[in-house]
Amino acid sequence: MAKQPLDSQKLTGALRRETVRKNVAAIHISGKLSLLQRKLSNVLLLNAYDTLTTAPSHTIDARTLAMMVGYNSNDMDTLRASLRALAETVAEWDMLDQEGRQEWGVSSLLSFARLKGGVCEYSYSSALAEKLHDPKIYALINVNIQRNFSSGHGLALYENCYRFVRTGSTGWWTLDVFRKLMGIDDSAYYQSFKHLNAKIIKPAVKEVNNSSDIIVEPEFRKKGRAVTDIRFVIRENPQLAMFEIDDGDGLRGEPVYQELRRQGVSDRLSRQWIAEHGADYVGKKLDYVKGQGDVKSVPGYLSAALRDDYAQGDAPAAPAEVSPEVQQKVEKRAQAARQKGLDEDARFAESQRRKARFKLVAELAAARTPTQRDADKRLFVNRLKDPTDRREFERLGWESALNGRAIFAFWRELAPEAFAEIDPAEDDA
């Protein structure tokens, strides 16, 4: 099944966002989905999110849907089967409501799906739509990263771990809970920890670490000699620069992005707001803020407007007069924000140069003869003194971000003229 390239310029509206908000409950109830079904579930949710609780149904072009999943759009039979499976899969949640009361519910993942005239129409039950749309508890699932996965268990582990990236650990799960999250709780074969570890845990961990923006490491808790619980320690993946998952160029093409930058909003924050809220919504809130008069800190005021959904009359206008002490504090914060924006822009520019260097190294290596390539690798490995650096290079070759500085220096010696345009100042940072 061949993957089709994802051309983000062909996407419109919500589909141009990089991430989809996925409620914790939804992640925990979708374990039995196959890889394709799980990817479809995320893309359909991304497409529907803005009108999830207001529209009775949602539509998406079938070829666009296939493109975003990384799927060959000519095989509609498989797409139909996957949509049917979503409609037949029972979703169950067990959580606390806003008042601390226990709430249990059950629903099919899709209440309706139809392919007609090249368009996919689908809907969610009102109860599930409410849970999926809850902005308080969600994980940001990157629908570009998910295209890198080739197994449903790997993607399931990524979804269930990514929401804990800030805390650094999932916390302990019993093996029964973990089996349910992986969708294998009804398999007698995986009741054996030996089989579970060899066929599910190790392959899934390997795929998450090789295919996503996080690194996970399993830890086990025992009772006697038997393993009873598992948790995953999580950290950001230093190989992130090697993944072509950032839709930053597409987001920077939005007119609202240019206006945000003119108003002093940093590159990172501008892209984050557009990715999370959509260009139209951010544009409306920016117009609202600009209409409030002499706003001393547009980024701060806009942040509040986006967070609390300000509309005309909802929030007080910025005060026309402030004391010198307050004015000094505001100016100091604004200066710090501008400097932070400059620092972020510099880091982004360097990350782009770093990507360009890795791409150039790949091209230079590919142009060498097989004998030369083997000699290049042996020569480079001999330069690495740290065993960790050597193992990393043996695993990833010239794509090893950990050895980036040494790799660039090595190839600059072999082909100095090739690096002239990328690194006129020969900066290896």
N, C-alpha and C positions, 0 to 999 in steps of 0.2 A: 504494500500500500504506500504509494509515493506521497511525500509531503509536498504541498504547494507553497511557494514563497509568500510571506505575508507582506503585502504592500499597504502600509498604514495610510498612505495618501488616498486610497480608494475607500477608506472607512469614513463614516459620518457620525455625528451625534455622539451618543454614549459609547459607541464602539471604538472611538479614538482614544478612550481612556486606557491607561496601562493596567489599572487594577480594578478589581471588583470587590465590593464590600460583601463579605460572606459571614453571616451570623454564626456564632459558635455552635449553636444548636444544630444548624444545617450541616456543618462540617462533621459533627459527631453522629449524624444519622444517615450519612450517605456512604457508609463504608462498603456496601455490597456492589457499588458501581464499578463497571469495567473502566479501563483507561479512557476509551472513546466516550463512554457515557459520562464519566466524570468531567472530561473536558467540555463536552456539550453542555452539561449542567452549569458550569461556570460562565461560558459564553452567553448562554440564554439569559442567565441572571444579570450579567453585565448589560445586555441589550435592553432588558426590561426595567432596570433598577429605578430610573427616574419616575416612571409611572406605575410602579409595582402595586401600589395600594389604591390607585385611582382608575386605572384602565382595566376593563374586563378581560382583555386579551392583548397579545403583543405579536409583532411580526418582524421577520428578518429574512433577507434574501438568502435562499438556500445555498447559493454559491459562496456568498460572503460568510455564511456560517461554516461551510466546509473549509474555507480559506483560513479562518481564525482558529479552527481546531487543528489545522495542518493536515487536512484530509483530502483524498482524491474525490473531487465532486462528481465524477462520472458514475460512481457506484452508489446510486440512490437506495438500493436495497439495504445496504449496511446502515445508512443514515436512518431509514425508516425503522429498522430493527432497534437501533439505539434509542430513538424517540419513544418507541413502544415500551422499551425497558424502563425508561424514566417514568412513564405513565403507570407502569405496573409495580414500581418500587415503592414500598411503604416507608414513609418518613415518620420518625417518632422523636419527640423531644420531651425532656423532663428537666425543668428549670424553675427558678424563682421569678415571680413577677415583680413589678415595681414596689409592691407593698410587702415583699418578703414571703408571699404565699407560694406554696408549691403548685406548679402548673404542669400537667401532662397532656400531651396531644398527639394525634396521629393523622397523617394525610399522605396521599400519593404525591410524589415529587412534582409531577405535572398532572393537572386535572384534565388537560386536553391538548392535543397536538395534531396538526394537519399540514400536509404538503400539497400545494395547489398552485399551478401556474408559476413554478419556480420560487414560490414564497412559502416560508414556514410560519405558520400561525400557532400560537400556544398560549396556555394560561395556567395560573396557579390557583389553588384554593385560597379563599380570603384569609383563613387562619394561618396557612403557611406563608403567604405573601407578607402578612404582618410581621412574622418572625424574621423572614429574610431581609425585610427593610429596616429592622431595628438598628439605628446607628450607634447605640450605646456599647454593644458588645459585638465586635466583628473582627475578622482578620482580613488583611488586604491580600487577595490572591492575584498574583501577576499572571495575566492570561498569555503574556508573551513567554514567560518562563515555562509555563505548563506545556508549551509546544515541545520543549526539550525532552520531556519524559516519554519513555517507551513502555512503562509498566504501570498498571493501576495501583499496585501496592506502593510503588515509589511516590506517585503523586498524592496518594492518600496520606502517607507519612509526612510529606512536605506540607500539606494543608493543615494537618493536626499539630505540626511543630512550629510553623511560621508565626502563628499568633503569640507564641511565647518568646520570640526572639529578644524582646526587650528585657524580659526577666531572666533569660539565660538557661531556663530549664522548663520542661513540661510539668514537673512534679511527678510523683509516683502514680503509675497506673497499675492496677492488678492485671495479670495476664489475660483474664477474661475480658476486661474492658479493652485492652489492646487488640485482642482478637476481633472484638466487635467493631472497633474503629477501622480495622483492615478488611472487614467484611468476610471473615473466615470463622466466625464463632460457631457455625453449624457444621464444621468439618472435624470429624474425629481424628483425621491425620494430624492436624495441627494442635491437638491437645498435648502432644508430645513436645516438650520444649526443644529437644534436639531437632526435630523437623521444623518447628516454628523459627528457630534461630537460623538454620541453614537455608531454608527456602523463602522466608519472608523478611526477617529482620536484617540479616547481612546484605542481601541484594538491594533491599529498599534503602538502607543507609548509604550504600555505595552510589546508588543512582541520585539520591538527594545531594550528596556531596559533590558529585561530578556534573550535575545538571542544573543546579539552582544557586541562589544567592545566599544560602546558609550552609553551615557545616553542622551535622548532628553526630553525637556520639552516645551510644546506648550505655546505660549502667543498670545493673541488676541487683535485686535484693533477694536474699534466700531465707528460707526457714528450714534449718537443717541443711541437707544437700540439695533440696529442691528450690528452683527459682520460682518466686511467687509474684514479684513486681518488676516493672521496668520503667525507667524514665530516660529522657534524652536531654543531654546537655547541648545547648545551641549557641552558636556564634556566627557572625557574618562571614561569608566566604571571601577570602582575599582574591579569589579567581574571578570575582564579579566583573572586572574589566574585560575579561575574555568573552563574556556572554554578550551577544548583540541583542540585548533585551530592552535597552533604553530607547523610548520613543521620544527622547528629548528634542530631536531635530523636528519631528512632526509638531510637537507642542509649541516649539519656538516659532513655527510658521503661523500660529494663531495671532490675529490682530490684537486680541486682548493681552497676549503675552508682551507684545511691544509696549503697550500702554502701561502695563504693570511695571515694566522695567523703567519707563520714564518717570513713574511715580515713586521710584526708589525701592521697589520690592526686589529681593534677590532672585537670581536665576533659579535656584533650587526651590524656593518658596513659590515662585510664579508657576513653575512646572507642577509642583505638588498640588496647588489649588486647582489648576485647570484639570489635572488628572483625576482628582477626587470629586470635583463639583461640576465639571464641564465648562466649556468656554462661555456659553450663553449665560449661565448662572453667575459666574465670576464677573462677567461684563456688566450685568445688571447691578450687582452689589457695588462694583467700582463706580458706576454712574451715580448710585445713591450717595456714596461717600463724597464724591467730587461735588455733589449738590448741597453739601452741608456747610459750605462756606470755608472759612480759613482753618482747615484741618492741619494741625501741626505734624501729625504722624499718620500718613495715609496707610502704611503697612499695618500699624497697630489697630487703627480704626476699622480697616477692611477685614482684618482677622476676626474682629468681634462681629462685624456684619455678616460674614460668612458662617461663623459658628452659631449665631443666634438668629439667623435669617431675618435681618433687619429689612423693614419696608418703610415707606414714607409714613412718618409719625410714630414709628415703633421705638426709636431711640432718640435721645437728646442730641441736638446739634452740638458740634464742638464749641466750647465757650469762646466768645469773641475776645475776652480779656482774661489774662491770667497773671498771677503774681510773678515777680522776677525769679523767685526760687523755683516755682513750678516750671517756668519757661526754661530755666537753666537745665532742670532735670529732663525735660522733654527734648531739648536740643542735644543733651548728652546721650540719651537713648537713641535719638535719630542718627547721631554720628556713629555710635556703636553699630547700629543696624546697617548703615552704609558701608562701614569697614567690613562687617561680616559678609555683606553682599559681594564686596570686592574680593575677599578671601575665597568665597565660594566660586566666584567666576574664575579665579586663578586656578583653583583646584579642578574645575571642570575643563578648563583649557588644557591643563596638564594631562588629565585623563584622556582627552582626545588625542594629544600627541602620543601618549603611551599606547593607545589602541593602534595608531598609525605605525608606530615602531614595530609592534608585534605583527601587524599585517605585512610590513616590509620584510621582516625576518622570515616569515613564512614563504614569501615570494622568492627571496634569495636562496633559501634552503631548497625549494622545489626546483630551482634552476640548476642546481649542482647535480653531478652524476651520482649514481648510487655509491660508488667507491668514495667519492669526495664527501658525501653525506655521512657515511660511516666514520670517516677520518675526522670530520668536523666534530661529531658527537664525542668521539674518544678524546680528542684534544680538549674539548670544553670540560668534560667530566673531570679530567686530570687537574683542572684549575679549581674545582670545587673542593674545599677542605672539610666543610661541614657534612656529616653523613646525612642529615635531614635534607640539605640542599641537593645532595646526590640522588636520594630516593625520590625527591619531588621531580627532578629532571628526568629520571628514568621512567617515571609514571606519565609525565605530561610533555616531555621533550621541549621543543622551542616555545611552547605555549605556557611554560611554567612562570606564572606571575611572581612567585617567590624569588626566582632567580633573574628577574627582569633586568636589574642593573648590570649584572655580569653578562647576560645574553646580549644586551645592546652594545656593551663595550667590546665583546668578542666579534660581533659582526661588523662593528664600525672599523675594527682593524682590518677585516677581510675586504670590506667594500665601503671605504670612507665617503666616496662620492655619492653613494646611494642615500646616505643620511643627511646630506647637505641641506635639503629643503626642509626636512622635518626638524632637525636640530642644528640650526646655524650656530648656536652657542654651545653645542655639545653638552646639553644638560641631560643627565641620566636619571634625574629624580623620578 
